[in-house]
């Protein structure tokens, strides 16, 4: 099959959201359902070591809509705020990683 017969690939984008309080697995699932109803297919990625952060994998077209949500999104009275958008998930994971005692970002 030639590459011209394939469906065009959509560019993936990632949006980092933070919450005032830790998000439970159920709240992340509810967030995914709300975003899919509004914007189509998305994937939520929990940030290891930071239960207040979640990364949403979406498309280039949807990312600006998520980034500019107004009013902010609320799940069980926890406000979520868009922090950063990127084409590379690593940038967002580093931004959301908890700081260690000496002030440096934890590296693996």
MOCORGI-V48463 format. One line per field, one symbol per residue. phi: phi as a letter, one per 30 degrees, with the letter a starting at -180 (. if undefined). A space follows every 50 residues. Layout:
BEGIN
phi->???
END
This chain:
BEGIN
phi->.dddcddddcddbbbccbcdbdcdedddddddddddddbjebbcbdceib dccbcccbceddeddddcebdedbbhicdcbdcabadbdeeddddddddc edidddcc
END
